[in-house]
Amino acid sequence: MTSDPVLRASDADRDRVAAVLSEALATGMLTSLEHADRLDATYSAKTVGDLTPITRDLPDVAAPNVASLTIEQQTIDSKFSKVIRKGRWVASRHTRLTARFGALIIDLSEAVLPGREITIEADARFSKLIVLVPDNAQVIDEGGSMFGKRHVTGGGAREDGPLIRVTGRSMFSKVIVSREVSDWNLRSVG
């Protein structure tokens, strides 16, 4: 990020600040409310000078543990097994979920999201794939299913929430993206 405070901020500048905020949330330096407020200010910032006070009291992004936050892609895989990812964890901008002859349950409600928009690529074959999203998320389904069930709930989002784009294909599988545990087979998440 350039040091001239009057220059217009780029998306890359905002993303670097968002990474610092995500790390601060993940390590307990910020509460979820502080994180949400600062993230909103980050993506509303017009100039580099607007971004400076947002992270003034937080450690620099150049720390070694930030490598996990800058990962643009990650894959979570389940083959002939059941994999559950929940609690506080760092999601990537593009997260590929692959399930083969098993179950994959991903809970994003407490996850640290790297920005306002992430893509979940749900690829399931002969499996069950469940994604729980935050209450304020807007969900867009761009995927498909063959010989299976695909249920993606997208309504009820607030404007300040993240955009979660769901892509990918499923065959002979059940793919559910929801804000709540509403189906009998989701009870194992809690």
Secondary structure, DSSP 8 states (H G I E B T S, - for coil): --S-TTSB--HHHHHHHHHHHHHHHHTTSS-HHHHHHHHHHHHH--BHHHHGGGSTTS--TTSGGGGGTT--EEEEEEESSEEEE-SS-B--SEEEEEEESSEEEEE-SSSB-SSSEEEEEEEEESSEEEEE--TT-EEEE--EEESSEEEE---S--TTS-EEEEE-EEES-EEEEESS--SGGGGGG-
